[in-house]
Amino acid sequence: MNKIEPNHPERHGALSSDGRRLVDRLARRKLELAQAIVADVQREVMDYGSLGALTMSDDVLATALLTITDLVDSLLAPASAPTDHAEVIRRSASRRVHQDVSLPSLLHSYRIWGARVWQTVLEEAADDPVLRTAALELATRIFDYVDLVSVTLAQVYLEEAAGAYRARDVLRSDILESLLLGRALSDGARVEIARLNLSSDDQICVIVVRLSDVPPDKMRSESLTALRACREILAAHNTILLGVRDSDVVCLVRVANPLDVDHVVAGAHQLATRGSHWRVCVGRPHQGLDGIPRSFHEAQEAAAVAASQRRRSRAVLFSDVILDRILVHSEYAQDLLQETVRPLMAYDDKHSADLLITLRAYVLHDFNMTRTAKELHVNPNTVAYRIKRISQLTSQDATTAQGIVTLALALRLLDG
């Protein structure tokens, strides 16, 4: 089970307008409600009472607030696609293992959570008979949510406690999370990480094997298969540490010299051929432990590009798609498309022409008209005429460096 799906729209049906009104009121009190839940949990559950103030404020409070947000989202749009909230909530259960919070205490905390949410709904309904009826409409949904979240988190907790993915080279989930997000490391975490044998000049590259297309009931076995493949392929030339983060297998690779980078890239491409549901994404190497969050972020950016690609037999390197990500995040991206590619598409539609196809071939063949003409089975003079027409329609001279770079960027943006 890799996603929390807290409500079943086919069972409950759509909320009434009064029910939605109550949910909106609940949403406005999210922070206040989360703070009350944390106070109740800390007071009533012994294991939480022994946690430090920073853990309660930065971790437990944040999780309570996010869980309320997830509930509200699922109530207002139960048929929508699952959000990233579920994965963050799941990771909180793994952390509780290493914070010495028992499973009964974890489940007790969610019963308190559900009771507080229900109490707040009743407070908002007050003595209004219409809203009291709407509150009853929400009751089953809220406690169904609590039940399903509890079952999911119990599974995550038990797998973490049993060391479902543990081996000498597999990091605990809390340590992996701290490394990837740049959080402070405990002394115990530093001992585990010492196995990388880092020197001050070494770099670390993060490789993410994304298994998000794997069915939930096969996720654990597929993750173990991916871990074995990472060891077999990547550990042959480099020191590595592994981890499992939701539907991702994460590999931290020590890069001691430029030759290591070639081995990492070749290994990543080989890894991509091992699983039909795998998407292998690679960040650039960065200096030391402090560079891990940056490399991880780059691997995630590469994963965003990989999600739009059909071909999975090769790894996606951030160094290859950095230009695509810059384009996607630019506020001028749509302007660039509107001023370059769109006029060509409109012209082709109106005149049954091939200007866009010609531009693609021209860029692919490094702006060589002879090779472009050969691919398109036309005369080079025809290519020259089309390139001139492209320049006129886009106001970008395709025979100059600036013009062709702009048009090539527009094509990458269109394909991205």
matplotlib code that plots the C-alpha trace (Angstrom):
import matplotlib.pyplot as plt

x = [0.0, 1.9, -0.9, -3.5, -6.9, -9.0, -12.5, -14.5, -16.7, -18.7, -19.7, -20.4, -21.5, -21.0, -21.2, -24.2, -23.7, -24.1, -21.6, -19.1, -19.9, -18.8, -15.7, -14.8, -15.2, -13.0, -10.3, -10.2, -9.4, -6.6, -3.7, -5.7, -7.0, -3.6, -2.2, -5.0, -4.4, -0.7, -1.4, -3.9, -1.4, 1.4, -0.7, -2.4, 0.2, 3.3, 5.6, 4.9, 5.2, 8.9, 9.6, 11.5, 9.8, 11.5, 10.2, 6.7, 6.6, 8.6, 7.4, 4.3, 2.5, 3.4, 2.2, -1.1, -1.6, -0.9, -3.2, -6.0, -5.3, -5.4, -8.7, -10.2, -9.0, -10.4, -13.8, -14.1, -12.8, -13.0, -12.6, -9.5, -6.0, -4.1, -1.7, 1.8, 0.4, 0.0, 3.7, 4.7, 2.2, 3.5, 7.1, 6.0, 5.2, 8.8, 10.2, 8.1, 9.9, 13.3, 11.7, 10.8, 7.1, 5.3, 2.8, -0.1, 0.9, 1.0, -2.5, -3.7, -2.5, -4.7, -7.7, -7.2, -6.8, -10.1, -11.9, -10.6, -11.6, -15.1, -15.4, -14.5, -17.1, -19.7, -18.6, -19.0, -22.4, -23.5, -27.3, -28.1, -30.3, -29.3, -25.6, -26.1, -27.5, -24.6, -22.2, -23.7, -23.0, -19.3, -19.0, -18.6, -16.2, -14.0, -13.7, -13.3, -10.3, -8.9, -9.3, -7.6, -4.8, -4.2, -4.1, -1.6, 0.6, 0.6, 2.0, 4.7, 5.6, 5.9, 8.0, 10.3, 10.5, 11.2, 13.8, 11.9, 14.6, 17.5, 20.9, 24.3, 24.2, 20.6, 20.1, 17.3, 14.5, 15.0, 18.7, 17.9, 15.3, 17.7, 20.4, 18.0, 16.4, 19.5, 18.4, 20.8, 22.3, 22.5, 25.8, 24.4, 23.5, 27.1, 28.4, 26.3, 27.2, 30.9, 30.7, 30.9, 34.5, 34.2, 37.2, 36.8, 37.3, 34.7, 31.4, 28.1, 25.6, 22.0, 20.2, 16.5, 14.8, 11.1, 8.6, 5.5, 3.9, 4.3, 1.0, 0.8, 0.7, 4.0, 5.8, 7.8, 9.1, 9.9, 11.8, 13.9, 14.6, 15.7, 18.0, 19.7, 20.1, 21.7, 24.2, 25.0, 25.5, 26.6, 28.7, 31.0, 33.0, 31.7, 31.0, 27.2, 24.6, 20.9, 17.5, 13.8, 11.6, 8.0, 7.9, 11.5, 14.7, 17.5, 21.2, 23.9, 27.1, 30.5, 32.3, 36.0, 37.3, 36.0, 36.2, 33.7, 31.1, 31.3, 30.8, 27.8, 26.2, 26.8, 25.4, 22.3, 21.6, 22.1, 19.8, 17.1, 16.9, 16.2, 12.6, 9.8, 8.1, 11.3, 12.3, 15.9, 16.8, 20.3, 21.3, 24.8, 27.6, 28.0, 30.5, 30.1, 27.1, 25.9, 25.6, 23.2, 20.0, 20.9, 21.7, 18.5, 16.5, 18.1, 17.2, 13.6, 13.6, 14.9, 12.0, 9.6, 10.9, 11.0, 7.3, 6.5, 8.7, 7.5, 11.0, 12.3, 15.3, 17.7, 18.3, 17.3, 20.2, 19.6, 22.6, 20.8, 17.5, 18.6, 17.7, 14.2, 13.7, 14.8, 12.4, 9.5, 10.0, 10.4, 7.6, 8.3, 7.8, 4.3, 5.4, 8.2, 5.8, 3.3, 5.8, 7.6, 6.0, 2.4, 2.7, 4.4, 1.7, -1.0, 0.7, 1.1, -2.5, -3.8, -1.5, -0.8, 2.9, 5.8, 7.5, 7.6, 8.8, 11.5, 12.6, 12.9, 15.1, 17.2, 17.9, 18.5, 21.1, 22.9, 21.5, 22.9, 20.6, 22.0, 21.4, 18.1, 17.0, 18.2, 16.1, 13.0, 13.5, 13.4, 15.8, 18.2, 16.6, 13.3, 14.8, 16.3, 12.9, 11.2, 13.9, 13.4, 9.6, 10.1, 12.3, 9.5, 6.7, 8.6, 10.7, 13.7, 16.4, 17.1, 20.4, 21.9, 23.1, 20.7, 17.7, 18.3, 19.0, 15.7, 13.8, 15.6, 14.7, 11.0, 11.0, 12.4, 9.8, 7.0, 8.3, 8.8]
y = [0.0, 3.1, 5.7, 6.7, 6.7, 7.9, 8.0, 5.9, 8.2, 5.3, 4.4, 7.9, 9.9, 13.7, 16.0, 18.2, 22.0, 22.1, 19.4, 21.4, 24.5, 22.6, 21.3, 24.9, 26.0, 23.1, 24.1, 27.7, 26.3, 23.9, 25.4, 25.8, 22.3, 20.8, 22.6, 21.2, 17.7, 17.9, 19.2, 16.3, 13.7, 15.0, 15.0, 11.6, 9.4, 8.7, 8.1, 11.5, 13.2, 12.2, 13.7, 17.0, 20.3, 20.7, 17.3, 18.1, 21.5, 20.7, 17.1, 16.1, 19.4, 19.6, 16.0, 16.7, 19.9, 18.0, 15.2, 17.7, 19.2, 15.8, 15.0, 18.3, 17.8, 14.3, 15.5, 18.3, 16.3, 12.6, 11.5, 13.5, 12.0, 11.3, 14.1, 14.1, 14.5, 10.7, 10.0, 12.6, 11.2, 7.7, 8.8, 10.2, 6.6, 5.5, 8.3, 7.3, 3.9, 5.7, 8.2, 5.2, 5.8, 2.4, 1.2, 1.3, 4.9, 5.9, 4.4, 6.1, 9.4, 9.0, 8.1, 11.4, 13.1, 11.8, 12.6, 16.2, 16.7, 15.4, 17.6, 20.7, 19.7, 19.6, 23.0, 24.5, 23.0, 24.3, 24.2, 24.7, 21.7, 21.9, 21.8, 19.1, 16.9, 17.8, 16.9, 13.4, 13.2, 13.8, 11.5, 8.2, 9.8, 11.2, 7.9, 5.9, 8.2, 7.5, 3.8, 3.7, 6.0, 3.9, 0.7, 2.2, 3.7, 0.5, -1.3, 1.3, 1.2, -2.6, -2.7, -0.1, -1.8, -5.2, -3.7, -4.9, -3.3, -3.4, -4.6, -3.2, -0.8, 0.3, 3.5, 3.8, 5.9, 8.7, 9.0, 8.9, 11.6, 13.8, 13.5, 14.1, 17.2, 18.6, 18.2, 18.0, 14.5, 12.6, 11.0, 7.6, 8.8, 10.0, 6.6, 4.9, 7.5, 7.0, 3.8, 6.0, 6.8, 10.4, 12.7, 16.5, 16.4, 13.7, 14.3, 12.4, 11.7, 10.8, 8.2, 7.7, 4.6, 5.6, 2.8, 4.9, 2.8, -0.5, -1.9, -1.3, -5.1, -5.6, -2.5, -4.3, -7.1, -4.6, -2.4, -5.3, -6.2, -2.6, -2.6, -5.8, -4.3, -1.2, -3.3, -5.5, -2.7, 0.4, -1.1, -2.7, 0.6, 2.9, 3.0, 3.3, 3.6, 2.7, 3.7, 3.3, 6.4, 5.6, 4.5, 5.4, 3.4, 6.0, 5.3, 7.6, 7.1, 8.3, 10.0, 10.3, 11.2, 12.1, 8.5, 7.5, 9.8, 7.8, 4.5, 6.1, 7.2, 3.9, 2.0, 4.2, 3.4, -0.3, -0.1, 1.5, -1.7, -3.9, -3.0, -2.3, 0.0, 1.7, 5.3, 5.9, 9.6, 11.0, 14.2, 15.7, 15.0, 17.7, 18.2, 16.2, 15.6, 19.1, 18.5, 15.5, 17.6, 19.5, 16.3, 14.7, 17.8, 17.5, 13.8, 14.7, 17.4, 14.7, 12.5, 15.2, 15.1, 11.3, 11.2, 12.7, 10.3, 7.0, 5.5, 3.9, 2.0, 4.8, 6.8, 10.5, 12.7, 16.2, 17.4, 16.5, 18.1, 21.2, 23.3, 21.8, 22.6, 26.2, 26.6, 25.0, 27.3, 30.5, 33.0, 33.6, 30.0, 30.4, 33.7, 31.8, 29.1, 31.7, 33.7, 30.8, 27.3, 28.4, 30.4, 27.4, 25.0, 27.4, 27.8, 24.0, 23.4, 26.1, 25.2, 21.5, 22.5, 20.9, 23.9, 22.4, 19.0, 20.8, 22.9, 19.7, 18.0, 21.1, 21.3, 17.5, 17.7, 20.6, 23.1, 21.3, 21.8, 19.0, 16.4, 17.9, 17.6, 14.0, 13.0, 14.8, 13.5, 17.0, 19.3, 21.4, 24.5, 23.4, 23.3, 26.8, 28.2, 26.6, 28.0, 31.4, 31.1, 29.9, 33.0, 35.3, 33.7, 33.7, 36.8, 34.7, 34.4, 30.6, 31.2, 33.0, 31.6, 33.6, 32.8, 29.1, 28.8, 30.5, 28.2, 25.1, 26.1, 26.5, 23.0, 21.6, 23.4, 22.1, 18.5, 18.8]
z = [0.0, -1.2, -1.0, 1.5, -0.1, 2.8, 1.3, -1.0, -3.1, -4.4, -0.8, 0.5, -2.5, -2.9, 0.1, 0.5, 0.3, 4.1, 4.6, 2.4, 4.5, 7.6, 6.0, 4.9, 8.5, 9.6, 7.1, 8.6, 12.0, 10.8, 12.8, 15.9, 15.7, 15.0, 18.1, 20.2, 18.9, 19.7, 23.2, 23.8, 22.5, 24.5, 27.6, 27.1, 25.4, 27.5, 24.5, 23.0, 26.4, 26.4, 23.0, 22.8, 22.2, 18.8, 17.7, 18.8, 17.1, 13.9, 13.4, 15.2, 14.8, 11.1, 10.6, 12.4, 10.3, 7.1, 8.0, 8.6, 5.2, 3.6, 5.2, 4.1, 0.5, 0.4, 1.8, -0.7, -3.7, -2.9, -6.5, -7.2, -7.6, -4.4, -3.4, -2.1, 1.5, 1.7, 1.3, 3.9, 6.4, 5.8, 6.5, 9.8, 10.9, 10.0, 12.1, 15.2, 15.2, 15.8, 18.2, 20.5, 20.0, 20.2, 17.7, 20.2, 21.1, 17.4, 16.8, 20.1, 18.8, 15.6, 17.7, 19.6, 16.2, 15.0, 18.3, 18.2, 14.5, 15.3, 18.3, 16.2, 13.6, 16.3, 17.7, 14.2, 13.8, 17.3, 17.7, 14.1, 13.1, 9.5, 10.3, 12.9, 10.2, 8.0, 10.8, 10.9, 7.2, 7.9, 10.9, 8.9, 6.5, 9.2, 11.1, 7.9, 7.2, 10.7, 10.2, 6.9, 7.9, 11.0, 8.9, 6.5, 9.1, 11.1, 8.0, 7.5, 11.2, 11.3, 8.1, 9.5, 12.9, 11.3, 9.0, 5.9, 3.6, 6.0, 5.1, 5.9, 3.0, 3.5, 5.5, 8.1, 6.8, 9.3, 8.4, 4.7, 5.1, 7.0, 4.3, 1.4, 3.0, 4.7, 8.3, 11.3, 11.7, 15.0, 16.1, 15.2, 11.8, 11.2, 12.2, 9.5, 6.9, 7.7, 5.6, 2.5, 3.4, 2.3, 2.0, 1.9, -1.9, -2.6, -4.2, -3.9, -6.7, -6.0, -8.2, -7.8, -9.1, -9.2, -8.9, -8.9, -11.7, -9.7, -8.2, -4.5, -3.7, -5.6, -4.2, -1.5, -3.7, -6.5, -4.1, -2.9, -6.6, -7.3, -4.2, -5.4, -8.9, -7.5, -5.5, -8.5, -11.0, -9.1, -6.3, -8.8, -9.3, -6.5, -2.8, -2.3, 0.4, -0.4, 1.0, 0.4, 0.4, -0.4, -4.1, -4.7, -4.2, -3.5, -4.1, -2.8, -4.8, -3.8, -6.7, -6.0, -9.5, -13.0, -14.2, -11.5, -13.1, -16.3, -14.3, -12.5, -15.8, -17.5, -14.4, -14.3, -18.0, -17.3, -14.3, -16.4, -18.5, -15.5, -14.7, -17.1, -14.5, -13.4, -14.1, -13.2, -12.6, -11.8, -10.1, -10.6, -8.2, -5.4, -2.7, 0.5, 2.7, 2.2, -1.5, -1.2, -1.0, -4.1, -6.1, -4.8, -5.9, -9.3, -9.5, -8.7, -11.5, -13.9, -12.7, -13.7, -17.2, -17.2, -16.3, -19.7, -21.7, -23.0, -23.3, -20.1, -21.3, -20.5, -17.3, -17.3, -16.3, -14.8, -16.8, -20.0, -19.0, -17.1, -20.0, -20.2, -16.5, -16.9, -19.8, -17.9, -14.9, -17.0, -16.9, -20.6, -21.7, -23.1, -24.8, -26.5, -27.8, -28.9, -30.9, -32.5, -32.7, -32.8, -36.0, -37.7, -36.5, -37.8, -41.1, -41.5, -40.8, -43.2, -46.1, -45.5, -45.2, -43.3, -41.7, -38.2, -39.4, -41.4, -38.4, -36.3, -38.9, -39.3, -35.6, -35.4, -38.2, -36.6, -39.1, -42.1, -45.1, -47.2, -44.4, -43.6, -47.3, -47.4, -44.4, -45.7, -49.3, -50.8, -52.7, -50.5, -52.2, -50.8, -47.3, -47.8, -48.9, -45.8, -43.4, -44.9, -44.4, -40.8, -40.2, -41.6, -39.5, -36.2, -36.6, -35.7, -38.4, -38.5, -40.3, -37.4, -34.1, -32.0, -34.1, -34.4, -30.6, -29.9, -32.2, -30.9, -27.3, -28.4, -29.8, -26.6, -24.6, -27.0, -26.6, -22.8]

ax = plt.figure().add_subplot(projection="3d")
ax.plot(x, y, z, "-o")
ax.set_aspect("equal")
plt.show()
